Amino acid sequence: QVQLVESGGGLVQAGGSLRLSCAASGRTITQYSMGWFRQAPGKEREFVAAISWSGGNTDYADSVRGRFTISRSNAKNTSYLQMNSLKPEDTAVYYCATGRSGNPFKVISGPTEFDAWGQGTQVTVSS
């Protein structure tokens, strides 16, 4: 069974940057899609970004497109989320997730398509 551990969260001023990491253990992520979701207080968990197992295809929520970049290192069994031009509305707990897509180029983005989740890391953006 895979375990996912997020890191890199913290407090940053608006306009700043953070890089989140998601380290996987217990199984290789080589043939698994990776995704990032977030949940703000009082709101439902929402999709942020996802990447295919090949790393060649990505998908982003409209709210973060152009500011966030998802990447992965299969050699390090790790996924990353580079977040630039952060806004106060980006404040949330960020979760990484992994799931099978059955295709190296397919990007999955629905929460039910992911079968393993991390515990989350808090990102707070001050205005």
Stockholm file with secondary structure:
# STOCKHOLM 1.0

chainA/1-127         QVQLVESGGGLVQAGGSLRLSCAASGRTITQYSMGWFRQAPGKEREFVAAISWSGGNTDYADSVRGRFTISRSNAKNTSYLQMNSLKPEDTAVYYCATGRSGNPFKVISGPTEFDAWGQGTQVTVSS
#=GR chainA/1-127 SS CCEEEEECCEEEETTCCEEEEEEEESSCCTTSEEEEEEECTTSCCEEEEEECTTSSCEEECTTTTTTEEEEEETTTTEEEEEECSCCGGGCEEEEEEEECCSSTTCCCCCGGGCCEECCCEEEEEEC
#=GC SS_cons         CCEEEEECCEEEETTCCEEEEEEEESSCCTTSEEEEEEECTTSCCEEEEEECTTSSCEEECTTTTTTEEEEEETTTTEEEEEECSCCGGGCEEEEEEEECCSSTTCCCCCGGGCCEECCCEEEEEEC
//
